[in-house]
Amino acid sequence: MKRDFLFAYYQTPRGKLLKEREVAYLQRSITVGCQQTILQVGGLGWENEFIDCSLYQHFSVIDAKNLACHEARKIQAKSYALPIQSDSIDMIIVPHLLEFDASRFQTFRELERVLKPEGTLIVMNFNPWNFWIWYQFLLDKKLANSWRGHFISRSRLFDWLKILNFEVLNKTEFYLDSTKTKNGADALNHFSLLSSTYAVKAIKRRFNPILMNKSMSFLPRLAVANPMAAKVKHENVLKT
């Protein structure tokens, strides 16, 4: 399983602390109405810890292996071919999926396709520069042999979002004892080596082109005077 590293890391002492931080973050981040549609791409198995599935009845989890908590509505499908109508989802949550997805570029396009204009996207990834993440990966050979992930840097994720016309609202860094959020331009410039994971919240912008009517060019109309009349008038002026 390509995501074995993720689930095994959650069982470590650092991973358990990270899970608590991420649960609290997702609870704060789900701000859409109960009647709006929320889609999670990539199951975790403990979705009921950050969302009340009985209250949010339009919450669904798409996972290739049908992984999700019992209360959530499950859809077994590939992330790069979502069986979802375009522009139909109000909020999408992607928890540690892109790093383990061989078709992550196509998956990202699918996320943009199904999300409504002005919809919210939350992406959570490991920090590729964190020492303890690499240490855990190299320490356990069993996890290393079963892992085929690719760490995604913040700058690369920001580039993908920009290409697909997403506006980054904020970025949150997860530490062992706290979380720190940077908004706007600070989210793009702030960089941390100590955080275990990071999350980016963005809005899908839809820029509709304004069609301009074909402008009609009007040639200036010149009034041509009678040259003979102008000559006579000039001679009369000279005689006087």
N, C-alpha and C positions, 0 to 999 in steps of 0.2 A: 504493500500500500504506500503510495507516494506521500501521504500525510501522516505516516506513523511517527515521524519525528515530532510533529506538532502535538499529537495526543500524548506521546511519551514525555515530552517536555512539561506538559501540564501536571504530570505526576511528581515532578521534582519539587523540592522546597521553593526554589525560585519560581517555578512554573505555577505553583499554587497561589503565590502572592500576585503573580502577573494576572492570573485568571480573575482574582478578586478586583483588581484595578480595571480590567476590561469589562467585567460585569457592571460595575458602577458607571463606567463611561457610557456603555450602551443604554443603560437605564436613563441617563440624562439626555442622550442624543435622540432617542425616539420621541419626537415631538409632534408627529403628524396625528390627525384625528383618528378615532377608533374605526370610522367608516372608510378611511383611506386604505389603499393597498400597499402592504409592505412585503418585500421579497428578500429573502436571504439566500445568497448563492454560496453553497458550501456548508454542509451541516456540521454542528459541533456536538450535539447530543445533550446539551444543557441550556437550550434556548429558553426554557421556562424560568431560568434564574434571572433573566433580564427583561422578559416580556410576558405579560399575562395573556396567554392564548385564548382564554375564554372571553376576555375583553376585546382584544384585537382579533376578531374573527376572520379578517382578511389578510392574515399573516401566513405566508407559505415559505417552505424551505425546499430549494432545489439542490439535489445532491446525486451524483452518479451512482452511489451505493445506498441511496435512500436513508441516509443518516440524519437523524433529528430526534428531538425529544418526543415522547408519546403524544403530548397535547397538540403539537404543531401539525399543520397540514403538509404532507410530504408530496413532492413531485420528483420522480426519478428521471433524470435527464442529464445530458452533458451541458457543461457551462458554456461551451462555445456554440451551442445550437439550442438556445432557450425556446421552449414551446410556448412562448408568451407573445401576445399581440403587441405591436409597436406602440409606443407612447401610451402605455396603460398602467404603469407602476408609479406610485407616489414616492416611494423610498426604497433604496436597495442597500443591503448590508453585505459586505464581502469580507468575512473574517478569515484571514490567513489562507487564501485560496490561490491567488495569482502566483505566489512563489512556487507552488507545486503543480502548476498547470502548464503543460507543454504547449498548449494553444492559447496562452494568456493574451496575446494580441487580439485574436479573434474574439475571445471572451470579453475583452474590454469594449470592443465594438458592439457586442451584443448587449452589454450593460447600457451603453448609450442609446441603443435602438429602443429597448423596452421601457426606458425611463421617460416619464412625462417631461415636457419643458418646464423648467423651474422645479423639477423634482430633486430630491436629495440623495447623494451617494456617499456612503461611508466605506472606506477601504482601510483594512488593518493589515500591517506587515511587520515582520521582524526587522530590527535594526541591523543592517549588514555590517556595521562597524563595531558592534558590541563584542567584547572579548569573551564573555561568558556564553554567548550563543555559539560561537565557534568552539569553545572549550567543550561544551556539552555535546556538540556534534562529533568532535574528534575523540571524546572520551569513550563513548559507547559505540563500539564497532558494529553492533547489531543495528543500531539506529542509522549509522552511517551507510551501511550496505543497503538499507531499505529506502534511503532518501534520494530523491532526484530533483530536489528543489533548486531554485535560483533566487538568491536574495535580491530584492529590488530596492534601490536607493531612493531617497526622497526626491532628489532632482529628476530622476528618470520618471517617477510617478507623476510629478508635476508636469513634465513635458507631455506625457500621454494625455493628461487632463486638458492641457492647453490646446493640443491638436484637435480634440473632440469638443471644444467649446465649453469646457467646464470652468467655473469660477471657484477657486479655493476659498472657503470661508475661514477655516482654521485647521491647525495641525496640533495633535496632542501627543506628547511623549510620555511613555509609561516607565516609571522607575520602581524600585522595590518598595519604597516608602511613600511615594507620591505620584501625582500626574501633573504635567504642566502643559498649558494650552497657549498657543500663539495665534493671533488673528491677523488676517490681511497680509500686508507686506512682511510683517515679522515672521509669519509662517514660512515664507519662502527663504528668508535669510537665516533663520535660526537653525543651528546644527548642534547635535549632541552625540557624544560617543558613549555615554553612560546608560542611556535608556535601553531597555530590552526590546521594546516594540514601539511602533508609532501608528497613529491613525490620522487619516485625512478626511475632512468633511467638505464636500463640494456641491455646487448647484449646477444643474444642466441649463445652460443658456441657449435659447433659440433665437438667432438673429435672422428675422425675415427681411429679405431684400425689398426695398421700396421701388416699384416699377415706375419709371418716369415716362410720360408720354413723349413721343417723338416731337421735338421742338421744330416748329416751322420757321424757316428763315425768310425774313421779309427784306427784299431789296429796297433801298431808299428810293423814293420817287423824286426825281429831279425835275423841276419846272424849267423848261427850256424857253428862254426869252427870245423875242424877235430881234436878231442882231441888227437889222436895218433900222428898227425903231430906236434901239439904243444908240446907234451912230448919229441919227438925226438929232436926238436929244442932246448928245454931247456937243455937236456943232452949234446948236442954239445957245448952249451955255457959254461957249467960247465967244460968240458974236456979242453977247450982252456984256 
